[in-house]
Amino acid sequence: MKRVARALLGAVAMVGLAVGVAQADPQKAEVFHWWTSGGEAAAVQEFAKAFDAAGGQWVDTAIGGSGSTARPIGINRIIGGDPPAAMQFNTGKQIDELVAQGLIRNLDDIAEKEGWKAALPPAFYDAVTRDGHVIAVPINNHGQNWVWYNKAVLDKAGVAEPTTWDEFFAAGDKLKAAGIIPVAVGGQPWQLNLMLNAILLSEGGKDLYLKVYRDLDPEAVKSPEFKKVAEIFGKIRDYSDPGNPNRDWNVATGMVISGKAGFQFMGDWAKGEFVLANQVAGKDFGCILGPGQKNFIMGGDVFIFPKLKDEAGTKAQDLLATVMMSKDAQVAFNAKKGSVPVRLDVDNSALDACAKIGVEVLQDPDKQIPAADILASADVVQSLTDVVAEYWANPSMSADDFVAKWNTAVEQAK
C-alpha cells in the first residue's frame, strides 16, 4: 500500500506550485532539518555560520526526533504552499514523489558552475540526479554500518575488539558477567533496520545485500545465508536491556560514552556525540566496520530546494546551495557530524582514527555499498523497516517467519 504522503502529493501539488513563499530578505533562507542532538546541532551550526558569513541569514527550523518524524511535516508544508527555502532528506529515493510532482527546482546551473560532477563519487552524483537534472545538494557521506564501543569498558572486562560474530557474542557474555549492558539499542524501527543491514553486509556480504535490496530477490531472502543474518539479529535481543523500546539513538550512544553499555550499532553520526563529550577516537572509543566482512554502507543527507515564486528567495537558495557544497563548509560540518565530506577533493588529513578507517575502506570501489534508501523505493524500505521492528519486538517470531514476512512486504510495496 502506498504511503499517505504520495496521496497528499497528488492531491495538492498544484497548490504548492501556485502559492510559493515570499521571502522579503534576498539572502534570508529558512532551513528545515531534524538535527537536534548535541553533536548534530553543533555540526549544522557550521553551515549556518558559513551561510551568514557569505551574506545570508540562516533561519533555523529544527524538528526533534528523526527523519520519520520530521519528513511528513516538511512535505506537508511543501505541498500545502508554505515551503521552506531548503529541506533535509536522506540520500536516495525519498524525494522522488516531490520531484515527480514538479515541486523541486533543479540546480543544474550551480552544479555545472561549481563542478559538482567531478567532485562527487559517481553513486552520490547519480543519487541527486533525476532525468539528467541535479535536484539536491549532497552534504555528507555517512557510514551506516559502524559498531561503536567503549574501550575502557572492554579493557576492564578483558575483551578485545571482536572480528567475528562468535567473538562478538563471547564479548557480550563477558560484559554481562561484569554487570555491563552488552549492546545499547534504540528500539525505534529505523535504528533496528540499520542494525539488521549492518549484520546483512558483514555476515551475508555484498552480493547478498544487493540481491536483497537492489534486486528484491525473494530467493536470496529464502537462502540459508539470509536466515543466518536474521538469527544473529534476533540473538542480539538477549544482549540488550529492557529499556530499549523507543529509545533515541543519541541516548543509546550516551550509554556507551558513560560506560553503562559496551557496544552500539549506529551510523557515524554517533561519533559526533563522542566528540561532543571530548572523547578521542582510538583512545576513548573504538569503531568497527563489521565484525566480519569490512564494507562501507554509503548513506547521507541531502537538501532539496522547493520551487519559490519570488526571485529573492531563489537567490537565497543559490547562495545556500553554493555554501553547503563549498570545500571549507564541507570539512567544518562533517568534522562535527562524524561523517566524511561527500566531496572527493577536500583535505582529509585531519580526520580522526575512525574516519581514516572509513576513508581507507572507501578507496576500494567494490566496498562502496549504497544504502538501502538509494537502492530501493521509500515504500519498500519503510515496509521492510516495519517487518524488522515487528521481528525485534516479538521473540516468538522465528527466522523463517521473518523471511516470509519480508518477501510479502516487498510484494505489497512494489
Solvent accessible surface area in square Angstrom, and as a share of the most:
residue,aa,sasa,rsa
1,M,186,0.83
2,K,78,0.33
3,R,93,0.34
4,V,110,0.63
5,A,32,0.25
6,R,85,0.31
7,A,71,0.55
8,L,67,0.33
9,L,3,0.01
10,G,53,0.51
11,A,80,0.62
12,V,49,0.28
13,A,4,0.03
14,M,138,0.61
15,V,68,0.39
16,G,5,0.05
17,L,59,0.30
18,A,68,0.53
19,V,87,0.50
20,G,3,0.03
21,V,35,0.20
22,A,88,0.69
23,Q,23,0.10
24,A,106,0.82
25,D,51,0.26
26,P,68,0.43
27,Q,55,0.24
28,K,75,0.32
29,A,0,0.00
30,E,34,0.15
31,V,0,0.00
32,F,1,0.01
33,H,1,0.00
34,W,21,0.08
35,W,6,0.02
36,T,63,0.37
37,S,11,0.07
38,G,33,0.32
39,G,2,0.02
40,E,15,0.07
41,A,39,0.30
42,A,30,0.23
43,A,0,0.00
44,V,4,0.02
45,Q,83,0.37
46,E,24,0.11
47,F,0,0.00
48,A,6,0.05
49,K,113,0.48
50,A,31,0.24
51,F,0,0.00
52,D,71,0.37
53,A,92,0.71
54,A,53,0.41
55,G,47,0.46
56,G,12,0.11
57,Q,85,0.38
58,W,26,0.09
59,V,49,0.28
60,D,67,0.34
61,T,32,0.19
62,A,44,0.34
63,I,40,0.20
64,G,41,0.39
65,G,46,0.44
66,S,15,0.10
67,G,7,0.06
68,S,63,0.41
69,T,69,0.40
70,A,0,0.00
71,R,41,0.15
72,P,65,0.41
73,I,76,0.39
74,G,0,0.00
75,I,18,0.09
76,N,70,0.36
77,R,53,0.19
78,I,3,0.02
79,I,4,0.02
80,G,45,0.43
81,G,6,0.06
82,D,71,0.37
83,P,4,0.03
84,P,0,0.00
85,A,0,0.00
86,A,0,0.00
87,M,0,0.00
88,Q,0,0.00
89,F,1,0.00
90,N,39,0.20
91,T,2,0.01
92,G,5,0.04
93,K,70,0.30
94,Q,30,0.13
95,I,2,0.01
96,D,49,0.25
97,E,49,0.22
98,L,2,0.01
99,V,34,0.20
100,A,83,0.64
101,Q,60,0.27
102,G,24,0.23
103,L,5,0.02
104,I,10,0.05
105,R,40,0.15
106,N,64,0.33
107,L,1,0.01
108,D,41,0.21
109,D,119,0.62
110,I,17,0.09
111,A,7,0.05
112,E,148,0.66
113,K,170,0.72
114,E,63,0.28
115,G,33,0.32
116,W,0,0.00
117,K,142,0.60
118,A,95,0.74
119,A,5,0.04
120,L,5,0.02
121,P,10,0.06
122,P,103,0.65
123,A,34,0.26
124,F,1,0.00
125,Y,40,0.15
126,D,95,0.49
127,A,10,0.07
128,V,1,0.00
129,T,29,0.17
130,R,47,0.17
131,D,143,0.74
132,G,65,0.63
133,H,83,0.37
134,V,5,0.03
135,I,7,0.04
136,A,0,0.00
137,V,0,0.00
138,P,0,0.00
139,I,0,0.00
140,N,0,0.00
141,N,7,0.03
142,H,4,0.02
143,G,0,0.00
144,Q,25,0.11
145,N,5,0.03
146,W,5,0.02
147,V,0,0.00
148,W,1,0.00
149,Y,13,0.05
150,N,12,0.06
151,K,55,0.23
152,A,72,0.56
153,V,18,0.10
154,L,3,0.01
155,D,101,0.53
156,K,189,0.80
157,A,23,0.18
158,G,54,0.52
159,V,13,0.07
160,A,83,0.65
161,E,75,0.34
162,P,2,0.01
163,T,84,0.49
164,T,63,0.37
165,W,19,0.07
166,D,121,0.63
167,E,81,0.36
168,F,3,0.01
169,F,15,0.06
170,A,53,0.41
171,A,5,0.04
172,G,2,0.02
173,D,73,0.38
174,K,106,0.45
175,L,0,0.00
176,K,97,0.41
177,A,95,0.73
178,A,60,0.46
179,G,68,0.66
180,I,39,0.20
181,I,31,0.16
182,P,5,0.03
183,V,1,0.00
184,A,1,0.01
185,V,6,0.04
186,G,4,0.03
187,G,13,0.12
188,Q,33,0.15
189,P,54,0.34
190,W,67,0.23
191,Q,7,0.03
192,L,3,0.01
193,N,11,0.06
194,L,19,0.09
195,M,5,0.02
196,L,0,0.00
197,N,5,0.02
198,A,3,0.03
199,I,0,0.00
200,L,0,0.00
201,L,1,0.00
202,S,6,0.04
203,E,58,0.26
204,G,19,0.18
205,G,4,0.04
206,K,51,0.22
207,D,104,0.54
208,L,16,0.08
209,Y,0,0.00
210,L,18,0.09
211,K,92,0.39
212,V,1,0.00
213,Y,1,0.00
214,R,132,0.48
215,D,71,0.37
216,L,33,0.17
217,D,41,0.21
218,P,58,0.36
219,E,111,0.50
220,A,8,0.06
221,V,2,0.01
222,K,122,0.52
223,S,20,0.13
224,P,104,0.66
225,E,97,0.44
226,F,0,0.00
227,K,69,0.29
228,K,93,0.40
229,V,0,0.00
230,A,0,0.00
231,E,79,0.36
232,I,9,0.04
233,F,0,0.00
234,G,7,0.07
235,K,92,0.39
236,I,0,0.00
237,R,50,0.18
238,D,96,0.50
239,Y,16,0.06
240,S,18,0.12
241,D,22,0.11
242,P,134,0.84
243,G,43,0.41
244,N,17,0.09
245,P,83,0.52
246,N,116,0.59
247,R,33,0.12
248,D,64,0.33
249,W,13,0.05
250,N,49,0.25
251,V,79,0.46
252,A,0,0.00
253,T,0,0.00
254,G,30,0.28
255,M,14,0.06
256,V,0,0.00
257,I,33,0.17
258,S,87,0.56
259,G,16,0.15
260,K,120,0.51
261,A,0,0.00
262,G,0,0.00
263,F,1,0.00
264,Q,2,0.01
265,F,10,0.04
266,M,3,0.02
267,G,0,0.00
268,D,5,0.02
269,W,30,0.11
270,A,0,0.00
271,K,7,0.03
272,G,2,0.02
273,E,20,0.09
274,F,1,0.00
275,V,62,0.36
276,L,96,0.48
277,A,46,0.36
278,N,135,0.69
279,Q,39,0.17
280,V,82,0.47
281,A,12,0.09
282,G,46,0.44
283,K,144,0.61
284,D,45,0.24
285,F,1,0.00
286,G,5,0.05
287,C,10,0.06
288,I,5,0.03
289,L,1,0.00
290,G,3,0.03
291,P,1,0.01
292,G,36,0.35
293,Q,91,0.41
294,K,100,0.42
295,N,7,0.04
296,F,1,0.00
297,I,2,0.01
298,M,3,0.01
299,G,1,0.01
300,G,6,0.05
301,D,7,0.04
302,V,2,0.01
303,F,0,0.00
304,I,0,0.00
305,F,0,0.00
306,P,1,0.01
307,K,89,0.38
308,L,21,0.10
309,K,144,0.61
310,D,35,0.18
311,E,122,0.55
312,A,27,0.21
313,G,0,0.00
314,T,39,0.23
315,K,103,0.44
316,A,0,0.00
317,Q,0,0.00
318,D,47,0.24
319,L,39,0.20
320,L,0,0.00
321,A,0,0.00
322,T,47,0.27
323,V,14,0.08
324,M,0,0.00
325,M,2,0.01
326,S,40,0.26
327,K,97,0.41
328,D,122,0.63
329,A,4,0.03
330,Q,0,0.00
331,V,58,0.34
332,A,36,0.28
333,F,0,0.00
334,N,2,0.01
335,A,63,0.48
336,K,83,0.35
337,K,4,0.02
338,G,2,0.02
339,S,3,0.02
340,V,11,0.07
341,P,9,0.06
342,V,1,0.00
343,R,21,0.08
344,L,116,0.58
345,D,64,0.33
346,V,17,0.10
347,D,105,0.55
348,N,46,0.24
349,S,84,0.54
350,A,101,0.78
351,L,32,0.16
352,D,50,0.26
353,A,48,0.37
354,C,2,0.01
355,A,6,0.04
356,K,106,0.45
357,I,63,0.32
358,G,1,0.01
359,V,32,0.19
360,E,128,0.58
361,V,16,0.09
362,L,19,0.10
363,Q,127,0.56
364,D,55,0.29
365,P,101,0.64
366,D,87,0.45
367,K,66,0.28
368,Q,54,0.24
369,I,0,0.00
370,P,27,0.17
371,A,1,0.01
372,A,6,0.04
373,D,30,0.15
374,I,27,0.14
375,L,32,0.16
376,A,5,0.04
377,S,42,0.27
378,A,45,0.34
379,D,7,0.03
380,V,4,0.02
381,V,16,0.09
382,Q,66,0.29
383,S,17,0.11
384,L,1,0.00
385,T,9,0.05
386,D,63,0.33
387,V,14,0.08
388,V,0,0.00
389,A,20,0.15
390,E,76,0.34
391,Y,8,0.03
392,W,18,0.06
393,A,80,0.62
394,N,58,0.30
395,P,98,0.62
396,S,99,0.64
397,M,15,0.06
398,S,52,0.34
399,A,12,0.09
400,D,82,0.43
401,D,69,0.36
402,F,0,0.00
403,V,15,0.09
404,A,59,0.46
405,K,79,0.34
406,W,0,0.00
407,N,21,0.11
408,T,69,0.40
409,A,11,0.09
410,V,6,0.04
411,E,108,0.49
412,Q,126,0.56
413,A,1,0.01
414,K,124,0.52
